[in-house]
Amino acid sequence: MTAAEVAELRERLGLGVEDFALVVGVHARTVYRWEQGALAPEGPAEAVLRAMRGALASWPDRVDELKRLAGESLNHGGLAWLLEELMFDWLAEAPTRE
């Protein structure tokens, strides 16, 4: 993901850098570096960012729900809680591939 894509994702979720970092599971300094283009997301963090971006693209009518989930994740365990919610609630509704 590019620096602009990371910043756009964070802004669409309505999160500050520190809160976004907690949701993604990285240090706030890492998010700053991503958004400045000094560092590119990789590994698990990149996968989380791509999944969040994919959720926003797949369910544009559920942006408010994803924002709510991201916000709630800050109170319930951060990244692990968010992933559990996305995996069990959202993916259960996704069409199956044949």
N, C-alpha and C positions, 0 to 999 in steps of 0.2 A: 504494500500500500504506500502511496505517496504521502508526503507531508500534508498536502492539501486535503487528501482523503481522510486522514486521521483527524485533522482539525474539524472537517465538516461532520464527521461522525460524532465527535464529542459535542459539537454545537447542536446537532439535531437531537441529541439526547438531553440537551439542556443541562449539561454537567460542567463544572469547573475542572481545571486540570487535576487538582488533588483528588476530587471525588471520582473522576474518570479513571485515574490511576488505580484507585482502590477497586473499582469495578473490574478493571482488566487484570489486576493482579501484578502491577509493576509499581515502581517508585515514580513520584510526580516528575522528578528530573528526567526520567526516561520519556515520559509523554512530551515534555518540553523539547527534548532533543528530536523526537519523531516529528513534531510539528515545525521545527526549524530546519528539518532535512539533514541534520547532523548524524542521524541514526535511523535505520529502517527497522520496523517491527519484524521480529523473526520468531520462530518456534511457536510455543503455546500461545504467546501473546498475539502473534499474527493470526493464528487460527481463531482466537476469540474475536479479534477485530473483524475478520472476514465473516464470521458467523453473525455478528451483530449487524454488519452492513448488509449481509444477505437477508436477515430477518426484516430489516427496514425496506429492502427492495421487494421481497416476496409478499409482505403484508403491509403495504403503504397505509391502509386504513387502520392499522393497529399501532401506529407510531406512538400514540399516547400511552398505550399499554406497555410498550417496550420502555418508554421513559419511566413509567411507574415501576416496572420491574428493576430497572437499573437503579433507581432511587432507593427502592426497598432493599436491594442487595447490600447497600451500605449499612443497613441496620441488622442484617441477618447473616453475615458471614462473607460478604463480598462476592468474589468470583465464583466460588463453589456453589453458593446458593443460587446465583443467577443462572449458571449452567444447568443446575438441576431443574429449575423452573422452565427454562427454554427447552430442555430435552424432553421432560415429561409432559408439559402442557402444550407447548407449541408443536413439537414434532409429532405428537399424537394426532394432531389435526391435519398434518401434511398428507397429501395424496401419496399412496404407495406406488412404487415403480413395479412394473410387470416385466 
